[in-house]
Amino acid sequence: MGHPLAAIEETKVSNRTLPAHNTQPARLLSLLIAGWEVDPLEGWREIGIYRLSDTVFQLKKLGWRIDTGKLEKKNRFGEVCRFANYSLNPESLEAFPITESERQFAVSEMLSLAGGGS
C-alpha cells in the first residue's frame, strides 16, 4: 500500500471534474487552462458568455479553484467601473497540475471555438 498522503492527493484531484463539451463552462475552462485571465467583456466577446460569474460558479461546483481579481477602469464617459476577472488558482495548479486529459479537453474546446462551434 502507498503512502497515506497519496490517497489524499488522488481524492483532491478526482474532485476536479470536467464540464460537458460544447457548453459555456467548457468554453470558459478551455481559456482558463490556456492561461487566460477572463473578464466579463472578454467572456462575452470571445466565448459568448453574458453572465460570466454564473459560469465561474458552475466550474467551482465541479471542483475547479478559480480566483476572482478586482479591476478598475474608466469607461468612455470617464467614470470608474469596477469588475472582476477570473483565472485558475496558481497554488492549486502547482499542487495539482493540469492533467493530459484536461489539456486535451481544452484543446478540443478551442478547436470547436475556432470552427464556430458544432
Secondary structure, DSSP 8 states (H G I E B T S, - for coil): ---HHHHHHHHHHHT-----TTSHHHHHHHHHHTT--B-HHHHHHHH--S-HHHHHHHHHHTT--EEEEEEEEE-TTS-EEEEEEEEE-HHHHHHS---HHHHHHHHHHHHHHHTT--
